[in-house]
Amino acid sequence: MATIPSKVQQEKEENPIPSPPQKYNDLISALPLCTSLPHLSLRQYQGFWFPDNWLPSIMTMQNHFKARPTDLILASYPKSGTTWLKALAFAVTTRTRYPLADHPLLSLNPHDCVLCVDELFADGHASKAEALPSPRLLATHTPYSVLPDSVTSAESECQIIYVCREAKDVAISGWHFGQNIPWLHVEEQHLLAENLKLFCQGLGPFGPIWDHILEYWRESQRRPNKVLFLKYEEMMEKPVENVKRLAEFVGCPFSEGEEREKVVEEIVQLCSLEKLKNLEVNKTGTLASTNIPNASFFRKGEVGDWRNHLDPEMARSVDEVCEQKLRGSGLTLGTIKD
Ligand code: A3P
């Protein structure tokens, strides 16, 4: 059963902005650079665009992270439902330890309950990840092909749950997120069009989104007992069914008694956007590891919110590139209704 990573939490609080390892600097400065986004520089590494300040920790993670057979890793492209998946997976896997009425999610942001494995290596040391007791519940935005062998090799026993979201909603969610972070300020309307053009060229943190999604999708087809592929839209439509899928996948299915007592519904309710968004901790606090306001992770959570922001031509530009890239994969984004 996963636990709150309190030891790591404490270390992060004592040293909130660790300095990245210097040894990767030469390597990183030689990588292709994109400065077209107003708020962050991206570097292209192994086929994907990364915020350049994340690369030292990602490279350290590649070299040092030793996955354990009992690890559960939650993976996502940013703004695809990471916060929700963290809350659900944490609540499901800890349900016998924490009574729902007095649950850590009522006083901690989901990102402080499930740490990002990439960030654990931010100061160049493996010790923070090693210090976590098994079974570890971790998260990552790193693309599948960039993860270390200890996670992806055929012998690896650890499990991954990926959440995928329709690309136009991801783009809009990301744009709003930028507006809510004091030091990003992506507020001018014309930047939306500019951002979308870049998004369609695959230029965004951890982009291209289609390659990010496709890699996890293909692996979920190849190793269905190791990689579970969830869709945000399907989770919205059928939360109870998807939470049961998640629990079965990780080997802790709900008992008949739990189902009778409506434990699944209670977990869905505890992790709902409305519930989490209105908690004091999520209205006021900031993440332990950064100064990002907790509130910025909770907005509307609506399927198809892109309609309120994109004109038909803008929407078509995202659809066309995604359809072309996903053709033949057996995967479609979103639901038919979108
Ligand atoms: P919107 O901006 O469309 O509202 P991430 O967690 O990957 O950063 O994604 C953020 C998106 O997930 C935001 O979408 C946010 O509102 C939504 N979200 C956050 N918590 C959620 C929850 N408990 N249930 C459903 N959606 C949630």
Residues whose N, C-alpha, C, O or C-beta is under 5 A from the ligand:
A	BS01	A3P	Y77 P78 K79 S80 G81 T82 T83 W84 D169 S173 C271 S272 L273 F297 F298 R299 K300 G301 E302
